[in-house]
């Protein structure tokens, strides 16, 4: 997109000092009458707070012995198309269990989305595999920007100063009318699978904000009635180009107790900083008398991969197997989690000369630097967490008595407590081996409107990267019943495996 703020530094710099002062004053006055606002739409849930089921209580992640999780990064329509390509490739791969054949896209248990990736995630969670039939036409090649204010004008500059150029009449309305058709989180929850997390940024608590039952329970609000379109718009609300999406805090309308893990996180000086910050955020929702509204902006500001929620789920887990139930823990044989990264490859011209840069170049470069650095740390932490979870699952399973296994599995046939393999992969632009295609990807902007040919090229690139991804290929190989055998996949360290009660096994995470 070309939001008006891109032009503001240039225009302002050409005005004489006195004119700039007058211009700023006029804009300030105009802004007072043009303040942008996206009204809160969340309803109060009076009385007792809604139940706060974790993933394990929804039943939505049950999927036999195979589970799949997906996280779609931000990056406008480019990110939406890149994640769509992953779903298309998964639809072409089939799994046969109990003489029933189904595509792997039907096995997706969990999907998390940020910004542009949240559009794909939410639509897929709402429609299931049927989303692959019309998402390209309904969103990817649609002219979304026609509904937005993108021109430079005094009114738009005033709106910019008033909090954001585009308000509720823009992206939320377009998404609601053209894609989601009034659907709410309740419609997703009735489908049960996949679990959906839409990620925005709470700019008061400086935390990721996850649209899930736990967050809304703390706000004494009913997420089932909240529009998907507005959650996605919050996740994609680039500062200044869009006004913040506002959630009303109804904390005074219901009784609610903070989850037990929050006290430990707040009091334990060695608790992970992210867990402590999240606990503090929930506490403020309940106890800060001034916190009447939660204002949300682009999820990429806090977590451009949408992994924060899963990291927190494990960090606050009271049980080694959480967020699985005991039945799911003994039934699981393989779990795939793919992070779909549509981040912009390194591309800039200002480094070629001593000068050659302007304020916008440096702002965009600084933003990309902050986001890329954050997501690298996030992904590394996620891989470490998944490694530890795999170890915990093996240890839990191998400690079960035969009678417990029988009660959970209904049979001891084929039981192997160490037969748990987790695969974590990242699908990214740089994994595309075709040099011409890779160079073309560098030119794809993070706008909300792209030419159809460019959209199709991004989808093609995603599917090509998927086919070349070692973790994806190892996972597919494991579906045949053979242990995955692929360079780069290492077994658990021997000392940890011995504590789990068995020999090292193939297929552990890198």
C-alpha positions as MATLAB code, in Angstrom:
seq = 'XXXXXXXXXXXXXXXXXXXXXXXXXXXXXXXXXXXXXXXXXXXXXXXXXXXXXXXXXXXXXXXXXXXXXXXXXXXXXXXXXXXXXXXXXXXXXXXXXXXXXXXXXXXXXXXXXXXXXXXXXXXXXXXXXXXXXXXXXXXXXXXXXXXXXXXXXXXXXXXXXXXXXXXXXXXXXXXXXXXXXXXXXXXXXXXXXXXXXXXXXXXXXXXXXXXXXXXXXXXXXXXXXXXXXXXXXXXXXXXXXXXXXXXXXXXXXXXXXXXXXXXXXXXXXXXXXXXXXXXXXXXXXXXXXXXXXXXXXXXXXXXXXXXXXXXXXXXXXXXXXXXXXXXXXXXXXXXXXXXXXXXXXXXXXXXXXXXXXXXXXXXXXXXXXXXXXXXXXXXXXXXXXXXXXXXXXXXXXXXXXXXXXXXXXXXXXXXXXXXXXXXXXXXXXXXXXXXXXXXXXXXXXXXXXXXXXXXXXXXXXXXXXXXXXXXXXXXXXXXXXXXXXXXXXXXXXXXXXXXXXXXXXXXXXX';
ca = [
       0.000    0.000    0.000;
       1.022    3.646   -0.377;
      -0.327    5.248    2.787;
      -0.247    9.004    2.950;
       2.388    9.036    5.668;
       4.972    7.981    3.059;
       4.573   11.380    1.415;
       4.428   13.475    4.566;
       8.196   13.795    5.304;
       8.912   14.912    1.749;
       6.164   17.528    1.608;
       6.894   18.889    5.053;
      10.608   19.261    4.273;
       9.866   21.520    1.300;
       7.855   24.036    3.304;
       9.565   27.113    4.814;
       9.742   27.084    8.601;
       6.858   29.562    9.101;
       4.683   27.765    6.594;
       5.455   24.443    8.255;
       4.328   25.848   11.595;
       1.090   27.122   10.077;
       0.620   23.858    8.233;
       1.105   21.874   11.456;
      -1.339   24.112   13.313;
      -3.966   23.716   10.635;
      -3.511   19.979   10.669;
      -3.816   19.862   14.446;
      -7.112   21.747   14.280;
      -8.353   19.545   11.488;
      -7.281   16.442   13.370;
      -9.467   17.398   16.295;
     -12.520   16.961   14.078;
     -11.143   14.065   12.038;
      -9.825   11.782   14.759;
      -9.862    8.219   13.503;
     -11.542    5.594   15.614;
     -12.511    1.952   15.283;
     -15.311    1.500   17.781;
     -15.207   -1.441   20.207;
     -17.547   -4.240   19.126;
     -16.915   -6.767   21.879;
     -19.865   -7.489   24.121;
     -19.764   -7.908   27.889;
     -20.275  -11.358   29.363;
     -21.829  -10.479   32.750;
     -21.957  -12.846   35.706;
     -19.256  -15.482   35.883;
     -16.402  -15.148   33.421;
     -16.575  -17.474   30.416;
     -14.685  -20.725   30.679;
     -11.061  -20.430   29.655;
     -10.403  -23.695   27.838;
      -6.890  -24.279   26.649;
      -6.245  -26.185   23.463;
      -6.546  -29.453   25.347;
     -10.082  -28.664   26.555;
     -11.536  -27.762   23.181;
     -10.981  -31.229   21.747;
     -10.045  -29.432   18.567;
      -6.480  -30.643   18.408;
      -7.400  -34.312   18.588;
      -6.503  -35.858   15.270;
      -5.481  -39.471   15.768;
      -1.750  -40.071   15.787;
      -0.917  -37.128   13.501;
      -1.225  -33.423   14.332;
      -0.330  -30.355   12.295;
       0.119  -26.748   13.377;
       0.706  -23.738   11.136;
       1.838  -20.163   11.818;
       1.434  -17.566    9.050;
       3.606  -14.446    9.216;
       2.707  -10.883    8.348;
       3.420   -9.148    5.061;
       0.211   -7.967    3.374;
      -1.291   -9.886    0.464;
       2.151  -11.298   -0.250;
       2.022  -13.131    3.107;
      -1.577  -14.222    2.512;
      -0.620  -15.700   -0.874;
       2.518  -17.383    0.462;
       0.581  -19.101    3.252;
      -2.181  -20.022    0.787;
       0.431  -21.852   -1.303;
       1.377  -23.960    1.720;
      -2.253  -24.995    2.180;
      -2.534  -25.834   -1.527;
       0.555  -28.044   -1.352;
      -0.752  -29.786    1.762;
      -4.039  -30.451   -0.043;
      -2.073  -32.376   -2.682;
      -0.535  -34.719   -0.081;
      -2.713  -37.509    1.284;
      -2.671  -39.609    4.447;
      -4.389  -43.007    4.735;
      -5.499  -44.150    8.187;
      -7.866  -47.044    8.873;
      -8.396  -47.427    5.117;
      -9.605  -43.823    4.887;
      -7.643  -41.448    2.658;
      -7.686  -37.726    3.268;
      -5.494  -34.785    2.368;
      -3.102  -33.408    4.953;
      -4.850  -30.055    4.832;
      -7.767  -31.832    6.530;
      -5.402  -32.807    9.367;
      -4.521  -29.248   10.391;
      -5.310  -28.892   14.086;
      -4.072  -25.376   14.800;
      -3.436  -22.208   12.811;
      -2.038  -18.876   13.965;
      -1.902  -15.742   11.832;
      -0.378  -12.265   11.898;
      -1.362   -9.311    9.712;
      -1.635  -10.518    6.094;
      -1.183  -14.103    7.252;
      -4.138  -13.718    9.605;
      -6.484  -13.265    6.617;
      -5.566  -16.720    5.300;
      -5.583  -18.257    8.793;
      -9.019  -16.901    9.705;
     -10.636  -17.807    6.380;
      -9.188  -21.318    6.489;
     -10.335  -21.790   10.107;
     -13.829  -20.642    9.086;
     -14.205  -22.650    5.880;
     -11.772  -25.546    6.242;
     -10.425  -27.088    3.019;
     -13.268  -25.408    1.093;
     -11.386  -22.127    1.598;
      -8.936  -23.260   -1.085;
     -11.673  -23.073   -3.700;
     -12.316  -19.328   -3.646;
      -9.791  -17.503   -1.431;
      -7.684  -16.458   -4.421;
     -10.633  -14.784   -6.128;
     -12.300  -13.374   -3.017;
      -9.172  -11.855   -1.486;
      -5.788  -12.473   -3.102;
      -6.554  -10.881   -6.472;
      -9.259   -8.491   -5.219;
      -8.637   -4.738   -5.149;
      -8.739   -4.316   -1.370;
      -7.055   -0.921   -1.499;
      -9.953    0.548   -3.470;
     -11.824    0.661   -0.164;
      -8.991    2.464    1.656;
      -7.818    6.045    1.885;
      -4.393    6.062    0.259;
      -4.124    9.476   -1.411;
      -2.357   12.524   -0.042;
      -4.877   15.169    0.946;
      -5.341   17.601    3.849;
      -8.185   15.482    5.231;
      -6.107   12.312    5.132;
      -3.145   14.043    6.741;
      -5.508   15.255    9.457;
      -6.756   11.721    9.925;
      -3.170   10.562   10.154;
      -2.472   13.010   12.959;
      -5.756   12.038   14.564;
      -4.620    8.443   14.990;
      -4.763    6.745   11.603;
      -5.841    7.400    8.035;
      -8.269    4.464    7.765;
     -10.986    3.659   10.286;
     -13.793    1.115   10.634;
     -15.300    2.050    7.292;
     -12.182    0.784    5.519;
     -10.528   -2.623    5.976;
     -12.888   -4.091    8.627;
     -15.940   -3.227    6.518;
     -14.375   -4.577    3.309;
     -13.337   -7.845    4.950;
     -16.759   -8.280    6.522;
     -18.667   -7.623    3.286;
     -16.406   -9.366    0.790;
     -14.759  -12.240    2.635;
     -16.169  -13.168    6.041;
     -19.831  -12.228    5.472;
     -20.469  -11.340    9.096;
     -18.831  -14.477   10.541;
     -17.705  -14.424   14.171;
     -15.325  -16.499   16.286;
     -18.377  -18.476   17.344;
     -18.673  -19.760   13.773;
     -15.052  -20.961   13.930;
     -15.515  -22.542   17.343;
     -18.541  -24.488   16.130;
     -16.334  -26.128   13.517;
     -14.017  -27.200   16.384;
     -10.993  -27.686   14.174;
      -8.623  -26.054   13.543;
      -8.032  -23.919   16.602;
      -7.513  -20.313   15.441;
      -5.333  -17.638   16.988;
      -5.358  -14.158   15.424;
      -2.479  -12.045   16.743;
      -2.424   -8.270   17.212;
      -0.327   -5.987   19.465;
      -1.583   -4.434   22.701;
       0.233   -1.097   22.569;
      -0.479   -0.228   26.231;
       0.906   -3.452   27.690;
       3.466   -3.702   24.846;
       2.522   -7.348   24.432;
       1.100   -9.583   21.747;
      -2.700   -9.720   21.975;
      -4.186  -13.094   21.065;
      -7.838  -13.319   20.093;
      -8.692  -16.380   22.165;
     -11.014  -17.366   24.983;
      -8.503  -16.728   27.759;
      -7.811  -13.137   26.732;
     -11.486  -12.312   26.336;
     -12.354  -14.006   29.628;
      -9.952  -11.645   31.425;
     -11.811   -8.749   29.775;
     -15.191  -10.271   30.743;
     -16.141  -10.362   27.107;
     -17.657  -12.922   24.766;
     -15.277  -13.790   21.941;
     -17.894  -15.976   20.253;
     -19.754  -12.837   19.183;
     -16.682  -10.928   17.978;
     -16.413  -10.437   14.178;
     -13.535  -12.204   12.448;
     -13.160   -9.218   10.129;
     -12.345   -6.860   12.997;
      -9.839   -9.252   14.573;
      -8.044   -9.596   11.235;
      -8.155   -5.813   10.749;
      -6.555   -5.377   14.188;
      -3.823   -7.843   13.268;
      -3.118   -5.859   10.073;
      -3.470   -2.336   11.506;
      -0.186   -0.767   10.400;
       0.356    2.308   12.622;
      -0.789    5.620   11.092;
      -2.082    3.955    7.938;
      -4.816    2.456   10.115;
      -6.426    3.610   13.326;
      -6.110    1.219   16.267;
      -8.835   -1.357   16.694;
     -10.365   -0.877   20.132;
     -11.537   -3.563   22.563;
     -13.590   -2.472   25.568;
     -12.555   -3.776   28.963;
     -15.680   -5.061   30.776;
     -13.714   -6.243   33.820;
     -16.177   -4.689   36.270;
     -19.116   -6.694   34.924;
     -18.088  -10.214   35.954;
     -16.343  -12.284   38.580;
     -13.021  -13.639   37.455;
      -9.951  -15.173   39.027;
      -6.595  -14.930   37.354;
      -5.243  -18.340   36.305;
      -3.118  -20.005   38.951;
       0.059  -19.770   36.919;
      -0.035  -15.948   36.931;
       0.830  -15.687   40.644;
       3.893  -17.840   40.142;
       4.983  -15.874   37.092;
       4.593  -12.545   38.883;
       6.422  -13.666   42.025;
       9.150  -15.816   40.502;
      12.158  -13.662   39.646;
      13.470  -16.369   37.306;
      10.215  -16.721   35.337;
      10.559  -16.072   31.581;
      10.223  -12.348   30.849;
       7.543  -12.963   28.204;
       5.466  -15.029   30.643;
       5.793  -12.378   33.352;
       4.795   -9.622   30.910;
       1.725  -11.576   29.789;
       0.716  -12.192   33.404;
       1.124   -8.494   34.150;
      -1.077   -7.675   31.170;
      -3.891   -9.925   32.422;
      -3.526   -8.435   35.882;
      -3.831   -4.896   34.504;
      -6.974   -5.826   32.596;
      -8.498   -6.809   35.926;
      -7.027   -4.271   38.352;
      -6.071   -1.053   36.522;
      -9.057    1.310   36.985;
      -7.902    3.476   34.078;
      -7.697    0.619   31.584;
     -11.129    1.016   30.020;
     -10.054    0.199   26.468;
      -7.413   -1.993   24.867;
      -6.001   -0.475   21.677;
      -4.612   -2.850   19.102;
      -2.238   -2.416   16.180;
      -0.426   -4.671   13.704;
       0.538   -8.013   15.261;
       3.933   -7.853   13.564;
       5.018   -5.131   15.981;
       5.189   -7.691   18.795;
       5.385  -11.099   17.081;
       5.508  -11.362   13.297;
       5.436  -15.190   13.359;
       2.499  -15.624   15.751;
       4.477  -18.038   17.936;
       4.226  -16.114   21.195;
       1.007  -17.821   22.241;
       2.434  -21.332   21.862;
       5.592  -20.341   23.739;
       3.438  -18.991   26.557;
       1.204  -22.081   26.560;
       4.207  -24.263   27.272;
       5.846  -21.804   29.679;
       2.740  -21.695   31.867;
       1.927  -25.404   31.509;
       1.134  -27.107   34.794;
       1.600  -30.551   33.225;
       4.521  -31.887   31.199;
       2.214  -32.866   28.355;
       0.189  -29.627   28.159;
      -1.580  -28.516   26.034;
      -2.396  -32.165   25.246;
      -4.743  -34.383   27.226;
      -3.392  -37.725   28.500;
      -5.326  -39.505   25.757;
      -3.812  -37.302   23.068;
      -0.338  -37.671   24.599;
      -0.380  -41.473   24.321;
      -2.009  -41.435   20.883;
       0.384  -38.994   19.243;
       3.088  -40.371   16.953;
       4.054  -37.375   14.870;
       3.520  -33.638   15.019;
       4.403  -31.146   12.300;
       4.604  -27.423   12.934;
       5.388  -25.152    9.990;
       6.199  -21.457   10.285;
       5.400  -19.739    6.992;
       7.666  -16.700    6.702;
       6.841  -14.187    3.971;
       9.317  -11.644    5.317;
      10.940   -9.361    2.796;
      14.362  -10.540    1.536;
      17.239   -8.088    1.931;
      16.854   -5.466   -0.789;
      17.975   -1.846   -0.648;
      19.830    0.657   -2.801;
      20.923    3.261   -0.255;
      24.034    1.258    0.727;
      25.542    1.752   -2.734;
      26.549    5.364   -2.189;
      27.646    7.582    0.672;
      24.335    9.390    0.585;
      21.400    8.148   -1.429;
      18.999    7.594    1.435;
      16.084    9.521    2.870;
      14.073    9.366    6.059;
      11.605    6.845    4.668;
      14.418    4.492    3.583;
      15.879    4.546    7.068;
      12.486    4.157    8.792;
      11.642    1.102    6.696;
      15.127   -0.355    7.160;
      14.927    0.167   10.923;
      11.490   -1.467   11.041;
      12.668   -4.478    9.027;
      15.747   -4.789   11.258;
      13.664   -4.838   14.431;
      11.125   -7.330   13.051;
      13.727   -9.686   11.540;
      15.826   -9.723   14.700;
      12.761  -10.428   16.828;
      11.466  -13.278   14.684;
      14.851  -15.014   14.578;
      14.916  -15.101   18.363;
      11.266  -16.170   18.442;
      11.816  -19.066   16.039;
      14.943  -20.293   17.836;
      13.071  -20.201   21.151;
      10.189  -22.080   19.559;
      12.445  -24.878   18.273;
      14.048  -25.187   21.721;
      10.616  -25.337   23.340;
       9.408  -28.028   20.943;
      12.540  -30.087   21.621;
      11.864  -29.904   25.347;
       8.182  -30.765   24.860;
       9.121  -33.850   22.857;
      11.426  -34.972   25.661;
       8.676  -34.351   28.227;
       6.189  -36.390   26.209;
       8.554  -39.353   25.942;
       9.333  -39.198   29.652;
       5.619  -39.031   30.528;
       4.672  -41.909   28.242;
       7.500  -44.175   29.370;
       6.564  -43.631   33.022;
       2.996  -44.912   32.516;
       2.050  -48.322   33.859;
       0.575  -50.811   31.336;
      -2.830  -50.478   32.996;
      -2.754  -46.697   32.453;
      -1.763  -47.105   28.808;
      -4.557  -49.631   28.319;
      -7.106  -47.271   29.855;
      -6.020  -44.426   27.593;
      -5.413  -46.338   24.336;
      -7.919  -49.193   24.803;
      -5.156  -51.498   23.585;
      -1.474  -52.256   24.170;
      -0.972  -53.427   20.588;
       1.788  -51.493   18.857;
       2.535  -49.368   21.943;
       5.996  -47.818   21.947;
       6.448  -45.064   24.511;
       9.355  -43.557   22.573;
       7.524  -43.403   19.249;
       6.949  -39.630   19.191;
       8.443  -37.498   16.444;
       8.094  -33.749   16.126;
       9.097  -31.796   13.052;
       9.472  -28.025   13.027;
      10.119  -26.320    9.712;
      10.148  -22.823    8.285;
       8.941  -22.149    4.757;
      10.582  -18.937    3.523;
      11.403  -17.010    0.367;
      15.112  -17.824    0.558;
      14.330  -21.547    0.218;
      13.245  -21.035   -3.400;
      16.051  -22.502   -5.517;
      14.992  -20.902   -8.796;
      17.131  -17.706   -9.037;
      14.721  -15.975  -11.404;
      11.733  -16.716   -9.183;
      13.617  -15.625   -6.080;
      14.560  -12.277   -7.654;
      10.918  -11.779   -8.634;
       9.865  -12.366   -5.018;
      12.077   -9.520   -3.870;
       9.987   -7.125   -5.928;
       6.662   -8.111   -4.373;
       5.538   -5.313   -2.012;
       3.649   -5.746    1.257;
       0.582   -4.017   -0.149;
      -3.021   -5.182    0.104;
      -3.528   -5.218   -3.668;
      -1.282   -7.163   -6.054;
      -1.581   -8.066   -9.750;
      -2.940  -11.570  -10.322;
       0.277  -12.670  -12.032;
       2.319  -11.595   -9.011;
      -0.057  -13.389   -6.627;
       0.243  -16.590   -8.636;
       4.000  -16.323   -8.652;
       4.072  -16.052   -4.860;
       1.798  -19.101   -4.572;
       4.066  -21.000   -6.963;
       7.120  -20.009   -4.921;
       5.512  -21.169   -1.692;
       4.713  -24.590   -3.100;
       8.230  -24.911   -4.535;
       9.796  -23.997   -1.174;
       7.521  -26.512    0.533;
       8.642  -29.360   -1.726;
      12.273  -28.545   -0.983;
      11.859  -28.227    2.785;
      13.685  -31.020    4.689;
      11.354  -31.047    7.702;
       8.252  -31.252    5.527;
       9.770  -34.080    3.480;
      10.838  -35.957    6.624;
       7.323  -35.630    8.020;
       5.748  -36.919    4.794;
       8.219  -39.819    4.776;
       7.233  -40.691    8.343;
       3.610  -41.107    7.250;
       4.601  -44.327    5.486;
       5.468  -45.855    8.854;
       9.213  -45.636    8.261;
      11.424  -43.653   10.603;
      12.463  -40.416    8.886;
      16.018  -40.499    7.639;
      17.217  -37.099    6.526;
      20.352  -35.046    6.964;
      20.010  -32.392    9.637;
      17.592  -34.276   11.868;
      19.445  -35.318   15.004;
      18.341  -37.727   17.758;
      17.837  -36.623   21.313;
      21.049  -36.292   23.324;
      21.863  -39.717   24.802;
      21.737  -38.550   28.414;
      18.209  -37.162   27.982;
      17.064  -40.244   26.083;
      18.375  -42.550   28.780;
      16.449  -40.576   31.394;
      13.367  -41.047   29.205;
      13.866  -44.785   29.449;
      15.103  -45.899   26.052;
      17.533  -45.759   23.189;
      18.089  -42.680   21.004;
      15.568  -42.452   18.204;
      15.514  -40.875   14.778;
      13.393  -37.912   13.803;
      13.953  -35.529   16.687;
      14.187  -31.838   16.034;
      17.394  -30.200   15.002;
];
